[in-house]
Amino acid sequence: MALLEVKNLSISFGGLKAVDNFNIGIEKGQLYGLIGPNGAGKTTVFNLLTGVYKPNAGSVELNGVNVTGRSTIEINKAGAARTFQNIRLFKELSVLDNVKAGLHNHYSYSTLEGIFRLPRYFKVEKEMDKKAMELLKVFGLDEECDYRASNLPYGKQRKLEIARALATEPKLLLLDEPAAGMNPNETAELMETIRFVRDQFDMTILLIEHDMKLVSGICEKLTVLNFGQVLCQGDTGSVLHNPEVIKAYLGE
C-alpha cells in the first residue's frame, strides 16, 4: 500500500480548474518529484495535500488514513509536514526555539504549569531542548542554536526549516522548491541533505523543484503537471526525456 494515495483530486477558483483529476501514489521511502512549468498547479497540489485548501473532489489517503478536507493541524498530526518556497521561519526567535516550535505535537504541559513554572514545565522544556539540539546537530546547526533565525545565511535557513518540519515527526515530508535562491554549491549540499534525511529518518519525500539538476540527481520518480493536469508520470529518466514534457517546458 502506498504511503500517499491521491485519487482524482480537483479544485476550482472562480470557475477556473487549478487542479483537475490529479492522481499520485508514493511508496514509503521514495524520493518523488512534482515538476512542471510556472503556474502548472504544483503549489496548489501541496496546499490541497496539507489542508490549506479543501478539494472540490477527490481523496487523499496518508498511511491508510483518509485525510481529505482535514485541517492543516490534523494533517500534520497524521504525519505530513512541509516547507515553503518562501522560507517561513520565526525569524525573531532563536534557531533552537524554531525547532522547539515543531515539537509541540509530541511534548506538552498545561497553561498553569507554564505560568507557575511547575516541575513538569521544566521537565518537558529540558526534554524539548535535548530533542531540538539532536536535530540541529544533524544539520550542523547546533553551534548556532542561540542565533536569531534571521541571522543565519540563506542556505542554513533552508536547513533550519527542514529541521523544524522533521521535529513534528512526519511520515511524509513535502519540500516546496527547496533550492530556490541557492547558488550551485548550496544546491549540491542541499541534495546531500535531502538524501541524508530520507535515509537517516526513514522518510518519504515529495518535492517541487525547478532545478532539473537537483531533480535528476535525487528523484526516483516524477509526476509532471501542466495546466493543472497530469502530463506524464514515471521513472525520472524516462519522464525528463519525454517529448511532451520537453515541449511543455520549452513552449514549442
C-alpha positions as CSV (number, residue, x, y, z in Angstrom):
1,M,0.0,0.0,0.0
2,A,1.3,3.5,-0.9
3,L,2.1,5.8,1.9
4,L,0.4,8.6,0.0
5,E,-2.5,7.8,-2.3
6,V,-4.2,10.6,-4.1
7,K,-7.2,10.0,-6.4
8,N,-9.0,12.4,-8.8
9,L,-8.1,15.5,-6.7
10,S,-9.6,18.7,-8.1
11,I,-10.1,22.3,-7.1
12,S,-11.5,25.3,-8.9
13,F,-11.1,29.0,-8.2
14,G,-13.8,31.3,-9.8
15,G,-14.6,28.7,-12.4
16,L,-11.0,28.0,-13.3
17,K,-9.9,24.4,-12.6
18,A,-6.5,24.9,-11.0
19,V,-6.0,21.2,-10.4
20,D,-8.0,18.7,-12.4
21,N,-8.2,14.9,-11.6
22,F,-4.8,14.7,-10.0
23,N,-3.6,11.2,-9.2
24,I,-0.4,10.1,-7.5
25,G,0.8,7.1,-5.5
26,I,4.0,7.4,-3.4
27,E,5.6,4.4,-1.8
28,K,7.2,4.5,1.7
29,G,10.8,5.7,1.5
30,Q,10.5,7.1,-2.0
31,L,12.1,10.4,-3.1
32,Y,9.5,11.7,-5.5
33,G,9.4,14.9,-7.6
34,L,6.4,17.0,-8.7
35,I,7.5,19.3,-11.6
36,G,6.0,21.5,-14.3
37,P,6.1,24.9,-15.8
38,N,5.3,28.0,-13.7
39,G,1.6,28.2,-13.0
40,A,1.0,24.4,-13.6
41,G,-0.6,23.9,-10.2
42,K,2.2,22.4,-8.2
43,T,1.9,24.5,-5.1
44,T,-1.9,24.2,-5.3
45,V,-1.4,20.4,-5.0
46,F,0.8,20.9,-2.0
47,N,-1.9,23.2,-0.4
48,L,-4.5,20.5,-1.0
49,L,-2.3,17.8,0.5
50,T,-1.6,19.8,3.6
51,G,-5.1,21.2,4.3
52,V,-4.5,24.8,3.2
53,Y,-7.2,24.3,0.6
54,K,-10.1,21.9,0.6
55,P,-10.7,20.0,-2.6
56,N,-13.9,20.2,-4.6
57,A,-13.5,16.5,-5.5
58,G,-11.2,13.5,-5.0
59,S,-9.5,11.9,-2.0
60,V,-6.2,11.9,-0.1
61,E,-5.0,9.0,2.0
62,L,-1.9,9.2,4.1
63,N,-0.6,5.9,5.5
64,G,-4.1,4.4,5.0
65,V,-6.0,7.2,6.7
66,N,-8.4,9.4,4.7
67,V,-7.3,13.0,5.4
68,T,-9.3,14.6,2.6
69,G,-10.5,18.1,3.7
70,R,-9.0,17.9,7.1
71,S,-7.3,21.0,8.7
72,T,-3.6,21.7,8.4
73,I,-3.1,20.8,12.1
74,E,-4.9,17.5,11.7
75,I,-3.0,16.5,8.6
76,N,0.3,17.4,10.3
77,K,-0.6,15.2,13.2
78,A,-1.5,12.5,10.8
79,G,2.1,12.6,9.5
80,A,2.6,15.2,6.8
81,A,4.9,18.2,7.2
82,R,6.1,20.8,4.6
83,T,8.4,23.6,3.9
84,F,7.7,26.6,1.7
85,Q,9.1,28.2,-1.4
86,N,9.4,31.5,0.6
87,I,11.1,30.5,3.9
88,R,8.7,30.8,6.8
89,L,10.8,30.7,9.9
90,F,10.0,32.6,13.2
91,K,12.8,35.0,12.3
92,E,13.0,36.8,15.6
93,L,13.2,33.6,17.6
94,S,16.4,31.6,18.1
95,V,17.4,28.7,16.0
96,L,16.7,26.4,18.9
97,D,13.2,27.9,19.6
98,N,12.3,27.4,15.9
99,V,12.8,23.7,16.2
100,K,11.1,23.5,19.5
101,A,8.0,25.1,17.9
102,G,7.8,21.9,15.8
103,L,7.9,19.7,18.8
104,H,4.7,20.7,20.5
105,N,2.7,17.9,18.8
106,H,4.6,15.5,21.0
107,Y,5.6,17.5,24.1
108,S,3.2,19.5,26.2
109,Y,2.4,21.0,29.6
110,S,-0.7,22.8,30.8
111,T,-1.0,26.6,30.8
112,L,-0.9,26.6,34.6
113,E,2.3,24.5,34.6
114,G,3.8,27.0,32.2
115,I,2.6,30.2,34.1
116,F,3.7,29.0,37.5
117,R,6.8,27.1,36.3
118,L,5.8,23.9,37.9
119,P,8.2,20.9,37.9
120,R,6.6,19.4,34.8
121,Y,7.2,22.6,32.8
122,F,11.0,22.3,33.5
123,K,11.0,18.6,32.7
124,V,9.2,19.0,29.4
125,E,11.4,22.0,28.4
126,K,14.5,20.1,29.1
127,E,13.3,17.1,27.0
128,M,12.4,19.5,24.2
129,D,15.8,21.2,24.4
130,K,17.6,17.9,24.1
131,K,15.5,16.7,21.1
132,A,15.9,20.0,19.3
133,M,19.6,20.0,19.8
134,E,19.8,16.5,18.4
135,L,18.0,17.7,15.2
136,L,20.2,20.8,15.0
137,K,23.3,18.7,15.2
138,V,22.1,16.5,12.3
139,F,22.1,19.7,10.2
140,G,25.3,21.2,11.6
141,L,23.3,24.0,13.3
142,D,23.9,23.1,16.9
143,E,26.7,25.7,17.4
144,E,24.3,28.4,16.1
145,C,21.4,27.3,18.3
146,D,21.3,30.7,20.1
147,Y,21.4,32.8,16.9
148,R,18.3,34.6,15.7
149,A,17.0,32.6,12.7
150,S,17.1,35.8,10.6
151,N,20.9,36.0,11.2
152,L,21.6,32.6,9.5
153,P,22.8,32.5,5.9
154,Y,20.2,31.6,3.4
155,G,21.3,28.0,2.9
156,K,21.2,27.4,6.6
157,Q,17.8,28.9,6.9
158,R,16.6,26.3,4.4
159,K,18.2,23.6,6.6
160,L,16.5,25.0,9.7
161,E,13.1,24.9,8.0
162,I,13.6,21.3,7.2
163,A,14.8,20.6,10.8
164,R,11.6,22.2,12.2
165,A,9.4,20.2,9.8
166,L,11.2,17.0,11.0
167,A,10.5,18.0,14.6
168,T,6.8,17.2,14.0
169,E,7.9,13.6,13.3
170,P,6.2,13.3,9.9
171,K,5.9,10.2,7.7
172,L,5.8,12.4,4.6
173,L,7.9,15.5,4.1
174,L,6.9,17.9,1.4
175,L,9.6,20.3,0.2
176,D,8.4,23.3,-1.9
177,E,11.3,24.5,-4.1
178,P,14.0,23.8,-1.5
179,A,16.7,25.0,-3.9
180,A,15.1,28.4,-4.7
181,G,17.6,31.2,-4.3
182,M,20.6,28.9,-3.8
183,N,23.9,29.0,-5.6
184,P,25.3,25.8,-7.2
185,N,27.4,24.9,-4.1
186,E,24.4,25.3,-1.8
187,T,22.2,23.3,-4.1
188,A,24.8,20.4,-4.2
189,E,24.9,20.5,-0.4
190,L,21.1,20.5,-0.3
191,M,21.0,17.4,-2.4
192,E,23.1,15.6,0.1
193,T,21.0,16.9,2.9
194,I,17.8,15.6,1.3
195,R,19.3,12.2,0.7
196,F,20.6,12.1,4.3
197,V,17.1,13.0,5.6
198,R,15.5,10.3,3.6
199,D,17.9,7.6,4.8
200,Q,18.6,8.7,8.4
201,F,14.9,9.4,9.2
202,D,13.4,6.6,7.0
203,M,11.5,9.5,5.4
204,T,9.2,9.6,2.3
205,I,9.8,12.9,0.4
206,L,7.8,14.7,-2.2
207,L,9.4,17.8,-3.6
208,I,8.5,20.6,-6.0
209,E,11.6,21.9,-7.8
210,H,12.6,23.8,-11.0
211,D,16.3,22.9,-10.7
212,M,16.5,20.0,-13.1
213,K,20.0,19.1,-12.0
214,L,18.7,18.5,-8.5
215,V,15.6,16.7,-9.7
216,S,17.5,14.3,-11.9
217,G,20.1,13.8,-9.2
218,I,17.9,12.7,-6.4
219,C,14.3,11.9,-7.5
220,E,13.4,8.3,-8.3
221,K,10.1,9.1,-9.9
222,L,8.4,12.2,-11.2
223,T,4.9,13.5,-11.9
224,V,4.7,16.4,-14.4
225,L,1.8,18.9,-14.1
226,N,0.7,21.2,-16.9
227,F,-2.3,23.5,-16.7
228,G,-3.4,21.6,-13.6
229,Q,-3.5,18.2,-15.2
230,V,-1.0,15.3,-15.1
231,L,1.0,15.3,-18.3
232,C,3.3,12.4,-17.5
233,Q,4.4,10.1,-14.7
234,G,7.1,7.5,-14.3
235,D,10.8,7.0,-13.7
236,T,12.8,10.2,-13.6
237,G,15.0,9.4,-16.7
238,S,12.1,8.5,-19.0
239,V,9.9,11.4,-17.9
240,L,12.6,14.0,-18.4
241,H,13.2,12.7,-22.0
242,N,9.5,12.6,-22.8
243,P,8.9,14.8,-25.9
244,E,5.6,16.2,-24.3
245,V,7.4,17.2,-21.2
246,I,10.2,18.9,-23.1
247,K,7.6,20.7,-25.2
248,A,5.7,21.9,-22.0
249,Y,8.9,23.3,-20.6
250,L,10.2,24.9,-23.8
251,G,6.8,26.1,-25.0
252,E,7.4,24.7,-28.5
